Amino acid sequence: MAAGWRIALGLPPFGCDFMGLGGPMPFLRLSPGRRSWILAGLWLLLAASGASALRVTDDAGGIVELREPARRVIPLYGAFAEMLYAVGAGPQVAARTQADRFPPGIERLPSVGTHMRPNVELIIGLKPDLVVQSASRREAMPELDRLREAGIPVAVFAPGSFEDIFQTMLRLGSLTGNEEPAARAVQELRRRLEAVRGQVARVERPRSVFFETRAEPLTTAGEGSIVQSVLEAAGARNVVSSKRGIVQFNLEALLLADPDVYIVQEGPMNRSPAPPGGRPHFNRLRSVREGKVVMVDELKVSRPGPRSVDAVEELARAIYPERFP
């Protein structure tokens, strides 16, 4: 087993596997969740070896097969551009969408329209050997069919949790010939997440938070969002229990919830939000009166990518400053 894959799966870089000389018991003693992602990683290892080295299954159930590593990749969602750069495939990114400004330097690449309305003619003219799109962009699916008809491989991913992010990064690493850098990147992100979880696991009572997705109308993040994963990893309790990803909220319910910390995201969905302390009735919130308002970058918190781990670290420090001297 390649050292990089062993690292990504949480195994020692070298030595016996869990079913080898050490026997199966160490593996069986792991938690069910850890066993599941190790098995998923082993499946990826098998898919990325031998004749199937460039064959992966995307999150739409499609088989993405390449004759050789993709050298010209066009991500149609900023999160995938960030992942590609993180796994060492930055030089292989051939274009971007109109709003992409990160990682630094990506704005110098040609734009192929928006993530919702990609320009098929421009994409075909750039001759990519792989296009990556988000499963949530249903409006763009007809354009993807046209790309496939033109003979361009398309991978569709739907990262909604940290484990989804990591598995997407590993698959992008495989498709671009960057398996080892992808494995190392995922290992480091896992290490940072575990470091934060270790710090916040010892708090006596998780602090409650309200996450403002948009100020007008007041909108928040529910349990079906990457924001929920970020909040949980940071040791916070979301006062919103809806299963939906984005939820409209009313002031009366917010005042009743009275969270310990009020979080405001700034970005495309919430441009230049007014400080909560200057809004009518918001000073009735304990978090506002006590100055426990945290401003965060939307593209870190609400975009499922490598910087989601940055968001966890920043929020954990803001919510539990005493745990991070």
Secondary structure, 3 states (H helix, E strand, C coil): CCHHHHHHCCCCCCCCCCCCCCCCHHHHCCCHHHHHHHHHHHHHHHHCCHHHCCEEECCCCCEEECCCCCCCEEECCHHHHHHHHHCCCHHHECCECCCCCCCCCHHHCCECECCCCECHHHHHHCCCCEEEEECCCHHHHHHHHHHHHCCCCEEEECCCCHHHHHHHHHHHHHHCCCHHHHHHHHHHHHHHHHHHHHHHCCCCCCCEEEEEEECCCCEEECCCCHHHHHHHHCCCEECCCCCCCEEECCHHHHHHHCCCEEEEEEECCECCCCCHHHCCCHHHCHHHHCCCEEEEEHHHHCCCCCHHHHHHHHHHHHHCHHHCC
